[in-house]
Amino acid sequence: MLGVVREAALITVLTCTLTICPARDDEASTAIASSARPAGTPAGLPGAPVGTGADGAGFHPARPARPEQSAACAAEQLRAAPHDLRSACSYPAVGVFLWPGGRHTCTAAVVDSRHGDLLVTAAHCLPLDGATFAPGYHDGLTPQGEWPVLAALADPRFTGPREGAENWPYDWAFVRVARVGGRSVQEAVGSGFRVPAHPERLSPDLGRVTLIGYPHDRPGQHICTADARPAYSDFRQARCAGFSTGVSGSPWVIPAPHGGNTVIGVLGGAERGGGFEDDVSYTARFDAGLGSLFATAQGVGPQDSPLVT
């Protein structure tokens, strides 16, 4: 599941500590759109109204929504058994990282953010030098285009002096991608999953969660809705068949109280997300450090210095 390729690239992806990653658009003279966007609906199940996160905290207005899904697609996404989604029914905010040549690695998801340019994934997927993000990827196709990775921000507790299992409880990261055609990735896909303002307040036992990922041996998104249970001391686990290599970074989402979906984990953490059983997946439990990391990542603005190689 490791998404680590140390190839020479034009863009150096920085695995940062809690300092702001410098930023740059693909159009250097184009300012990133302001945080004030028309109200819309978060991705996941398009058509849901703007509301608050899982912990009841407020969020920035969501970006314009994609057209509402058909009833058939909505029903398909709610099926309990693990299965592959038809391309027309996939979650538009979820995609894969592609290396030059088209080989895909980890899964990631667009999150609702100030500039609309942030993804959440697993920290062990870094570095992503030279990679692009392809939301809605299926059958080798990139229906929403490819969005070059500019920078990555991993939890400093993961990138610090700890090694091995001591890193696993902090296996999350935010990734910034370039604007393409004058639009942010969040504008292109319609919206993004919400990041809880106070993830440390989430209950250890959340009940039903939905996992969305891209196994290497499947043509598109694989989805599973299952019970999430506490595991070890710092993790959650869910029993989902079919989540094999390639699914690191897959979002774990729950419905927000007033519509939309909130991301409460990314596949990774214990055993790098795998474990000793093929049908058991893990996520590290988000804590207050995740909230701080997200705030830092959103501080990246159009006036910051360009990344350097």
Buried (B, 14 or more C-beta within 10 A) or exposed (E): BEBEBEEEBEBBBBBBBEEBBBBBBBEEEEEBBEEEBEEBBBBBBBBBBBBBBBBBBEBBBBBEBBEEBEEEBBEBBEEEEBBBBEBEBBBBBBBBBBBEEEEBBBBBBBBBBBBBBBBBBBBBBBBBBBBBBBBBBBEEEBBBBBBBBBBBBBBBBBBEEEEEEEBBBBBBBBBBBBBBEEBBBBBBBBBBBBBBBBBEBBEEEBEEBBBBBBBEEBBBBBBBBBEBBBBBEBBBBBBBBBBBBBBBBBBBBBBBEEBBBBBBBBBBBBBBBBBEEEBBBBBBBBBEBBBEBBEBBBBBEBEBEEBEE
